[in-house]
Structure formats: structure tokens, C-alpha cells
Amino acid sequence: MRGRGLLMALDLGRDVGSRIVDDARDAGLLLNSPRPASLRFMPALTTSVGEIDEMLGTLEALLAKTLRS
């Protein structure tokens, strides 16, 4: 992970960023992949801890599914 404030990036180690972005959108989560092997998170400054916890749960499931294959 790298970032400043709420702007964060995650290096995936594999070129699966666009696939995770598509799956995340289907799950109601908006992310982007500025590079093939990274994800970028840009939550609003008013994001609650509960919303971040929900996002992390969704993201964890997506990463497990995608990186397992």
C-alpha cells in the first residue's frame, strides 16, 4: 500500500487490475486501475469507518477470487 490521506494505491503483483475493477463495479464498489497491476482508492473525505470496513470486506473477497485463478 502507498498513499497520502485517503488516497491510496495497492500494488497487486499481477496484471489483473482491470478485471478487479470490473468485478468491483458489479459488486457496487468504484475503483480504478491506473496501471495494469495496481488499484487506486479515492474515497470521499466524509466516508465513515463502517463504509471503509464494508469496502475492505468486498475488496478482500474480490481479490481472493481473482488472485486464486
C-alpha positions in Angstrom: 0.0 0.0 0.0 1.1 3.5 -0.6 -0.7 6.8 -0.4 -1.5 10.0 1.4 -4.6 10.8 3.4 -7.5 8.8 2.0 -5.9 8.5 -1.5 -4.4 5.0 -1.6 -2.9 2.6 -4.1 -2.5 -1.1 -3.9 0.2 -3.0 -5.9 -1.3 -6.3 -7.0 1.8 -8.0 -8.3 -0.1 -9.3 -11.4 -1.8 -7.5 -14.3 -5.4 -8.1 -13.0 -6.4 -4.5 -12.2 -9.0 -4.1 -14.9 -10.6 -7.4 -14.1 -10.9 -6.4 -10.4 -12.3 -3.0 -11.3 -15.0 -4.7 -13.5 -15.9 -7.2 -10.7 -15.9 -4.4 -8.1 -18.3 -2.3 -10.2 -20.6 -5.3 -10.4 -20.5 -5.5 -6.6 -21.2 -1.8 -6.2 -17.7 -0.6 -5.5 -16.0 2.0 -7.6 -12.2 1.7 -8.0 -9.8 2.4 -10.8 -6.7 0.8 -12.1 -4.2 3.4 -13.3 -1.7 0.7 -14.1 -2.4 -3.0 -15.0 -1.1 -4.3 -11.7 -2.5 -1.6 -9.3 -5.7 -0.3 -7.8 -6.4 3.2 -6.7 -8.9 4.2 -4.0 -10.2 7.7 -3.7 -13.0 7.8 -1.1 -14.8 11.0 -0.2 -13.5 12.7 2.9 -16.9 12.1 4.5 -16.5 8.3 4.3 -17.3 6.6 7.5 -15.3 3.8 9.2 -18.2 1.5 8.6 -18.2 2.2 4.9 -14.4 1.6 4.7 -14.9 -1.7 6.6 -17.6 -2.7 4.1 -15.4 -1.8 1.2 -12.5 -3.8 2.6 -14.7 -6.9 3.0 -15.9 -6.6 -0.6 -12.4 -6.0 -1.9 -11.0 -8.9 0.1 -13.5 -11.3 -1.5 -12.8 -9.9 -5.0 -9.0 -10.2 -4.5 -9.3 -13.8 -3.2 -11.4 -14.8 -6.1 -9.3 -13.1 -8.8 -5.8 -13.9 -7.5 -6.8 -17.5 -6.8 -7.4 -18.1 -10.5 
